[in-house]
Amino acid sequence: MSSSPVSRDERATAIENFSYRWAYLFLSFGLLSLVAYRSFVNNESSWDLMSLVVLGGILCAAHQWFHKVLTAQWAATVLLTIVLAAVLAVLTVWPH
């Protein structure tokens, strides 16, 4: 047996990962809120902030894809989200 205590275990790693998840969600939704504020209140373009949100999601998905943890259900959800976003974009700019 080793006389030195264990400094890190699975519980510590799980808690760290959980905190990283909450930090990521907080930053992403905070940026989305700033995008909405800039767009609706200040009438400014906010593609720079929106690109941070999108690139963060792409990096997360790329990491999960590299480690082979993405599922067919995830792919279907992403495809449905892209289709719905495209439909909403077309309806938003469609002349009335």
MIDOSE-1310 file (N, C-alpha, C; in nm, 2 decimals, decimal comma, always signed):
residues 96
msss	+0,08/-0,12/+0,00/+0,00/+0,00/+0,00/+0,09/+0,12/+0,00; +0,04/+0,23/-0,06/+0,11/+0,35/-0,06/+0,07/+0,43/+0,06; +0,17/+0,50/+0,11/+0,14/+0,59/+0,23/+0,09/+0,72/+0,19; +0,10/+0,76/+0,07/+0,05/+0,90/+0,03/-0,10/+0,89/+0,00
pvsr	-0,18/+0,99/+0,04/-0,32/+0,99/+0,02/-0,35/+1,01/-0,13; -0,47/+0,96/-0,17/-0,51/+0,99/-0,31/-0,56/+1,13/-0,32; -0,50/+1,21/-0,41/-0,55/+1,35/-0,43/-0,66/+1,37/-0,52; -0,68/+1,27/-0,61/-0,79/+1,28/-0,71/-0,85/+1,15/-0,73
dera	-0,99/+1,14/-0,73/-1,06/+1,02/-0,76/-1,17/+1,05/-0,86; -1,25/+0,94/-0,89/-1,36/+0,96/-0,98/-1,46/+1,06/-0,94; -1,48/+1,07/-0,81/-1,58/+1,17/-0,76/-1,53/+1,31/-0,79; -1,41/+1,34/-0,77/-1,35/+1,47/-0,80/-1,36/+1,51/-0,94
taie	-1,33/+1,41/-1,03/-1,34/+1,43/-1,17/-1,49/+1,45/-1,22; -1,58/+1,38/-1,16/-1,72/+1,39/-1,20/-1,77/+1,53/-1,15; -1,73/+1,58/-1,04/-1,78/+1,71/-0,99/-1,71/+1,82/-1,08; -1,59/+1,81/-1,11/-1,53/+1,90/-1,20/-1,60/+1,91/-1,34
nfsy	-1,63/+1,79/-1,39/-1,70/+1,79/-1,52/-1,84/+1,85/-1,51; -1,91/+1,83/-1,40/-2,04/+1,88/-1,38/-2,03/+2,04/-1,37; -1,93/+2,09/-1,30/-1,91/+2,23/-1,29/-1,88/+2,29/-1,43; -1,79/+2,22/-1,51/-1,76/+2,27/-1,64/-1,89/+2,28/-1,73
rway	-1,98/+2,18/-1,71/-2,10/+2,18/-1,79/-2,18/+2,31/-1,76; -2,20/+2,34/-1,63/-2,28/+2,45/-1,58/-2,21/+2,58/-1,63; -2,08/+2,59/-1,62/-2,01/+2,71/-1,67/-2,03/+2,73/-1,82; -2,02/+2,62/-1,90/-2,05/+2,63/-2,04/-2,19/+2,68/-2,07
lfls	-2,29/+2,62/-2,00/-2,43/+2,66/-2,02/-2,45/+2,80/-1,99; -2,39/+2,85/-1,87/-2,41/+2,98/-1,83/-2,35/+3,08/-1,93; -2,23/+3,05/-1,98/-2,17/+3,14/-2,08/-2,24/+3,14/-2,21; -2,29/+3,02/-2,26/-2,36/+3,01/-2,38/-2,49/+3,09/-2,38
fgll	-2,57/+3,07/-2,27/-2,70/+3,14/-2,26/-2,68/+3,29/-2,23; -2,57/+3,32/-2,16/-2,54/+3,46/-2,14/-2,50/+3,53/-2,27; -2,43/+3,46/-2,36/-2,40/+3,52/-2,49/-2,52/+3,53/-2,57; -2,61/+3,43/-2,57/-2,73/+3,44/-2,64/-2,82/+3,56/-2,60
slva	-2,82/+3,58/-2,47/-2,89/+3,69/-2,41/-2,84/+3,83/-2,46; -2,70/+3,84/-2,46/-2,64/+3,96/-2,52/-2,67/+3,98/-2,67; -2,68/+3,87/-2,74/-2,71/+3,87/-2,88/-2,85/+3,93/-2,90; -2,94/+3,88/-2,82/-3,08/+3,92/-2,83/-3,09/+4,07/-2,79
yrsf	-3,02/+4,11/-2,68/-3,02/+4,25/-2,64/-2,97/+4,34/-2,74; -2,85/+4,31/-2,80/-2,80/+4,39/-2,91/-2,89/+4,40/-3,02; -2,95/+4,29/-3,06/-3,04/+4,29/-3,18/-3,17/+4,37/-3,16; -3,24/+4,34/-3,05/-3,37/+4,40/-3,03/-3,36/+4,54/-2,97
vnne	-3,27/+4,57/-2,87/-3,27/+4,70/-2,81/-3,18/+4,80/-2,88; -3,06/+4,76/-2,92/-2,97/+4,85/-2,98/-2,97/+4,84/-3,13; -3,04/+4,75/-3,19/-3,05/+4,73/-3,34/-2,91/+4,72/-3,39; -2,82/+4,64/-3,33/-2,69/+4,62/-3,37/-2,68/+4,47/-3,42
sswd	-2,58/+4,46/-3,51/-2,55/+4,32/-3,56/-2,47/+4,25/-3,45; -2,50/+4,13/-3,42/-2,42/+4,06/-3,32/-2,37/+3,92/-3,36; -2,33/+3,92/-3,48/-2,28/+3,79/-3,54/-2,15/+3,75/-3,47; -2,07/+3,84/-3,41/-1,95/+3,81/-3,35/-1,98/+3,73/-3,22
lmsl	-2,08/+3,77/-3,14/-2,11/+3,69/-3,02/-2,18/+3,56/-3,06; -2,27/+3,56/-3,16/-2,34/+3,44/-3,20/-2,24/+3,34/-3,25; -2,13/+3,38/-3,32/-2,03/+3,29/-3,37/-1,96/+3,22/-3,26; -1,94/+3,29/-3,14/-1,88/+3,23/-3,03/-1,97/+3,11/-2,97
vvlg	-2,10/+3,13/-2,97/-2,19/+3,03/-2,92/-2,19/+2,91/-3,02; -2,19/+2,94/-3,15/-2,19/+2,83/-3,25/-2,06/+2,75/-3,25; -1,95/+2,82/-3,24/-1,82/+2,76/-3,24/-1,80/+2,68/-3,12; -1,85/+2,72/-3,00/-1,84/+2,64/-2,88/-1,92/+2,51/-2,90
gilc	-2,03/+2,52/-2,96/-2,11/+2,39/-2,98/-2,04/+2,30/-3,08; -1,98/+2,36/-3,18/-1,91/+2,28/-3,28/-1,79/+2,21/-3,21; -1,71/+2,28/-3,13/-1,60/+2,22/-3,06/-1,64/+2,11/-2,97; -1,75/+2,13/-2,90/-1,80/+2,03/-2,81/-1,84/+1,90/-2,89
aahq	-1,91/+1,92/-3,00/-1,95/+1,81/-3,08/-1,83/+1,74/-3,15; -1,74/+1,81/-3,19/-1,62/+1,76/-3,25/-1,54/+1,67/-3,15; -1,53/+1,72/-3,03/-1,46/+1,64/-2,93/-1,54/+1,51/-2,90; -1,67/+1,52/-2,89/-1,75/+1,40/-2,87/-1,74/+1,30/-2,99
wfhk	-1,74/+1,35/-3,11/-1,73/+1,27/-3,23/-1,59/+1,20/-3,23; -1,49/+1,27/-3,20/-1,35/+1,22/-3,20/-1,34/+1,10/-3,10; -1,41/+1,11/-2,99/-1,41/+1,00/-2,89/-1,52/+0,90/-2,91; -1,60/+0,91/-3,02/-1,70/+0,82/-3,05/-1,81/+0,80/-2,95
vlta	-1,87/+0,91/-2,90/-1,98/+0,90/-2,80/-2,11/+0,96/-2,86; -2,11/+1,01/-2,98/-2,23/+1,06/-3,04/-2,32/+0,95/-3,09; -2,45/+0,97/-3,08/-2,54/+0,86/-3,12/-2,63/+0,90/-3,24; -2,70/+0,80/-3,29/-2,79/+0,83/-3,40/-2,90/+0,93/-3,36
qwaa	-2,95/+0,92/-3,24/-3,05/+1,01/-3,19/-3,00/+1,15/-3,18; -2,87/+1,17/-3,15/-2,81/+1,30/-3,15/-2,81/+1,36/-3,29; -2,77/+1,28/-3,39/-2,76/+1,32/-3,52/-2,90/+1,36/-3,57; -3,01/+1,28/-3,54/-3,14/+1,31/-3,58/-3,19/+1,44/-3,52
tvll	-3,15/+1,46/-3,39/-3,19/+1,59/-3,32/-3,13/+1,71/-3,39; -3,00/+1,70/-3,42/-2,93/+1,81/-3,48/-2,99/+1,83/-3,62; -3,02/+1,73/-3,70/-3,08/+1,75/-3,83/-3,21/+1,82/-3,82; -3,29/+1,77/-3,73/-3,43/+1,84/-3,71/-3,41/+1,98/-3,67
tivl	-3,31/+2,01/-3,58/-3,29/+2,15/-3,54/-3,25/+2,24/-3,65; -3,16/+2,19/-3,74/-3,12/+2,26/-3,86/-3,23/+2,29/-3,95; -3,31/+2,19/-3,97/-3,43/+2,21/-4,06/-3,53/+2,31/-4,01; -3,56/+2,30/-3,88/-3,65/+2,40/-3,82/-3,59/+2,54/-3,82
aavl	-3,46/+2,55/-3,79/-3,40/+2,68/-3,80/-3,40/+2,74/-3,94; -3,38/+2,66/-4,04/-3,39/+2,71/-4,18/-3,53/+2,75/-4,21; -3,63/+2,67/-4,17/-3,77/+2,71/-4,20/-3,81/+2,84/-4,13; -3,77/+2,86/-4,00/-3,79/+2,98/-3,93/-3,72/+3,10/-4,00
avlt	-3,60/+3,08/-4,05/-3,53/+3,18/-4,11/-3,60/+3,23/-4,24; -3,65/+3,13/-4,32/-3,72/+3,16/-4,44/-3,85/+3,24/-4,41; -3,92/+3,19/-4,31/-4,05/+3,26/-4,27/-4,02/+3,40/-4,21; -3,91/+3,42/-4,15/-3,88/+3,55/-4,10/-3,85/+3,65/-4,21
vwph	-3,78/+3,61/-4,31/-3,75/+3,71/-4,42/-3,85/+3,71/-4,53; -3,94/+3,62/-4,53/-4,04/+3,60/-4,64/-4,13/+3,73/-4,64; -4,14/+3,79/-4,76/-4,22/+3,92/-4,77/-4,37/+3,89/-4,75; -4,43/+3,97/-4,68/-4,57/+3,96/-4,65/-4,65/+4,05/-4,73
